[in-house]
Amino acid sequence: MFYPELEGTALDAHKRMVDKLVAMAQKEMGLGIDDLSIRPLIPADLLPGISSTTSDYLYGQTANAFTSIGTPAITTVAMADNRFVGINGVHNGQASGSIAEVGWSSLDAGSSGGNKVPSLRQLRVTRKGSTSRIWDIEPLYDFKNKTGWVDDPIIIEQNVTYTLEGLSRVAASIRIFSLLGVTVEKKGLTINP
């Protein structure tokens, strides 16, 4: 279930997620809290080798079929050593640009352009070869900030394989949306202390 604000149930789930990430990192790496970096999730955490620092994820999609997200595709990627990621939010709304650039679909192709809705309907996360979550993210467009926070975050530990896929309403070349969460890693891995 998605919540429109990071408060109440969603905030409690966020806090539990961060606590779990920190505990896992400390146990598996044998480090104290002062040796860990706790920061917002960025695309480079999930897309190894990406050069962009934008918070958006680009993907080519097939109509009504799950398609890998990311360029390069986030398909059976292993989480980096000494990194633990929690995903607890999704932004699925319009940015500036044309419909093809921002992830929109026109359902009613009349002369007025029809009713526009986000093309990306669902997000599927696979961990260790098994589906971990399928989130219905189309309704987030109706939220005030087009952002939703979950009460069931996804945690991806170091060296665990994962795949991110989107289910789209239409076939198109590039879409944009954002994943929100937290990364806990050994200090100096991404950001120097």
C-alpha positions in Angstrom: 0.0 0.0 0.0 1.2 3.5 -0.9 0.9 6.5 1.4 1.0 10.1 0.0 3.3 11.4 2.7 6.3 10.0 4.6 4.5 10.1 8.0 2.6 7.7 10.2 2.7 4.1 9.0 5.0 4.9 6.1 7.5 6.8 8.3 7.5 3.9 10.8 8.3 1.5 8.0 11.1 3.9 6.8 12.6 4.0 10.2 12.5 0.2 10.6 14.1 -0.2 7.1 17.0 2.1 8.0 17.5 0.3 11.3 17.6 -3.0 9.5 20.0 -1.8 6.9 22.4 -0.4 9.5 22.2 -3.6 11.6 22.9 -5.8 8.5 25.8 -3.6 7.4 27.3 -3.6 10.9 27.0 -7.3 11.3 28.1 -8.3 7.8 31.0 -5.8 7.5 32.0 -5.7 11.2 31.9 -1.9 11.2 30.7 0.6 13.8 28.1 3.2 13.0 30.8 5.8 12.6 32.3 3.8 9.7 29.0 3.8 7.8 27.5 6.3 5.4 23.7 6.6 5.5 22.4 8.6 2.6 19.5 8.9 0.1 19.3 6.3 -2.7 20.8 7.4 -6.1 20.5 5.7 -9.4 24.2 4.7 -9.4 23.4 2.5 -6.4 21.1 0.3 -8.5 22.7 1.0 -12.0 26.4 0.2 -11.8 28.3 2.2 -14.3 25.6 4.9 -14.9 27.2 8.3 -15.6 24.1 10.4 -14.8 23.4 11.7 -11.3 19.8 12.4 -12.0 17.2 10.8 -9.7 15.3 9.4 -12.7 15.5 5.9 -14.3 15.2 5.6 -18.1 13.9 2.6 -19.9 12.6 1.3 -23.2 9.3 -0.5 -22.8 7.0 -2.9 -24.5 3.2 -2.5 -24.2 1.6 -4.6 -21.5 4.7 -6.6 -20.7 7.3 -6.3 -18.0 10.4 -4.7 -19.4 13.8 -4.2 -17.6 14.3 -0.7 -16.2 17.5 1.3 -16.6 20.2 2.0 -19.1 22.1 -0.3 -18.8 19.2 -2.6 -17.9 18.8 -3.6 -14.2 18.6 -7.3 -15.0 20.1 -9.8 -12.7 22.6 -7.2 -11.3 24.5 -7.9 -8.1 24.4 -5.3 -5.4 27.9 -3.9 -4.8 30.1 -5.3 -2.0 29.7 -3.2 1.2 26.4 -1.6 0.1 22.9 -2.2 1.4 19.9 -0.5 -0.2 16.3 0.0 0.9 13.6 1.1 -1.5 10.5 2.6 0.1 9.1 5.1 -2.3 8.3 5.8 -5.9 7.7 9.0 -7.9 5.5 8.4 -11.0 4.6 11.8 -12.4 5.1 14.2 -15.3 8.3 16.1 -15.8 8.9 18.8 -18.4 9.0 17.6 -22.0 6.9 15.7 -24.5 4.7 12.7 -23.6 7.3 10.3 -25.1 10.0 11.8 -22.8 8.1 11.8 -19.5 6.2 8.5 -19.3 2.7 9.5 -20.3 0.1 7.8 -22.4 -2.9 9.3 -24.0 -5.8 7.0 -23.4 -8.3 8.9 -25.5 -6.6 9.9 -28.8 -9.1 12.6 -29.7 -8.1 16.0 -31.1 -7.8 17.4 -27.6 -5.0 14.9 -26.8 -7.2 12.8 -24.5 -6.8 12.0 -20.9 -3.1 11.6 -20.0 -2.1 9.1 -17.4 1.4 7.8 -16.5 2.4 5.0 -18.9 4.2 3.1 -16.2 1.6 1.0 -14.4 3.5 -1.5 -12.2 7.0 -2.0 -10.8 8.3 -5.5 -10.2 11.3 -6.2 -8.1 13.0 -9.6 -8.2 15.6 -10.6 -5.6 17.7 -13.8 -5.8 15.6 -14.9 -8.8 12.2 -14.6 -7.0 9.6 -11.9 -7.3 9.9 -9.8 -4.1 7.3 -7.1 -4.9 4.9 -6.0 -7.5 3.7 -2.5 -6.8 0.8 -0.8 -8.6 2.3 2.6 -9.2 -0.2 4.1 -11.7 -2.4 5.6 -8.9 0.5 7.7 -7.6 -0.3 10.2 -10.4 -3.3 11.2 -8.3 -1.2 11.9 -5.2 -0.4 15.5 -4.4 3.4 15.1 -5.2 2.9 12.1 -7.5 5.0 10.3 -4.9 4.0 7.4 -2.7 5.7 5.7 0.3 5.2 2.1 1.1 4.7 0.2 4.4 6.6 -2.8 2.9 10.1 -1.6 1.8 12.4 -3.7 -0.3 15.9 -4.4 1.1 18.7 -5.5 -1.2 21.8 -6.6 0.6 25.4 -6.6 -0.6 26.1 -9.1 -3.4 22.4 -10.1 -3.8 21.2 -10.2 -7.4 18.1 -8.1 -8.3 16.1 -7.1 -11.4 13.8 -4.1 -11.7 11.0 -4.2 -14.4 8.2 -1.9 -15.3 4.8 -2.8 -16.8 3.7 -0.1 -19.3 0.5 0.8 -20.9 2.1 1.5 -24.3 5.3 0.7 -26.2 7.7 3.6 -26.2 11.4 4.4 -26.1 12.1 6.4 -23.0 10.2 6.9 -19.8 11.1 8.6 -16.5 10.3 7.9 -12.9 12.2 7.9 -9.6 12.9 5.3 -6.8 13.2 6.7 -3.3 15.0 5.0 -0.4 18.2 4.8 1.6 21.7 3.4 1.0 23.9 2.3 3.8 27.5 1.6 2.8 31.1 1.6 4.0 32.2 5.3 4.3 34.2 6.4 1.3 32.6 4.0 -1.2 30.5 6.7 -2.9 30.9 9.8 -0.9 34.2 10.6 0.9 33.9 11.4 4.6 
